[in-house]
Amino acid sequence: MPHDAFIPWQNDAEYILRGQDQETGCRHVVPGADEYQLMVEHFSDAVLGKSKLDFLFEDSIANMQVLDALAQAALSGNTVKL
């Protein structure tokens, strides 16, 4: 099955945000962007001292622990505590 996970957005994305009790909401448009290029540029700026990283390495490790726990729970059918 084809998957678009590694294809940069070529088109704008839009969504409508509404409150629980609202009939209509507010339309938002997110401009299309090459997310991978933006990540590489941001990392490059951090290496060159032009900016700080948006996420610390510890955040990445914690995120991977959550993903591992989710996979383990899905395979075992049991709750996995972190």
C-alpha positions, 0 to 999 in steps of 0.5 A, spaced: 500 500 500 503 506 498 504 511 503 505 518 503 509 519 509 516 521 506 513 526 501 513 533 502 507 537 502 505 540 496 499 543 498 496 547 503 492 543 509 486 545 512 482 544 518 476 547 522 477 548 529 470 548 533 468 548 540 464 542 543 458 546 543 459 550 537 455 548 530 460 552 526 468 553 527 474 557 524 477 555 518 485 554 519 490 553 513 497 550 514 501 552 508 504 546 505 512 545 506 518 540 506 518 538 513 524 534 512 528 540 509 525 545 515 528 540 520 535 539 517 535 547 516 533 547 523 539 542 526 544 546 521 542 552 525 543 549 532 550 546 530 552 553 527 550 556 534 544 560 530 539 557 534 537 552 540 534 545 538 526 545 539 527 539 543 532 536 547 535 529 547 532 527 553 525 529 550 527 524 544 529 518 549 522 519 553 518 519 546 522 513 544 520 510 551 513 511 550 513 508 543 516 502 545 511 501 551 505 502 546 508 497 541 509 492 547 502 494 549 499 492 542 503 486 542 501 483 549 494 486 550 497 488 557 498 495 560 505 497 560 507 502 565 513 507 564 
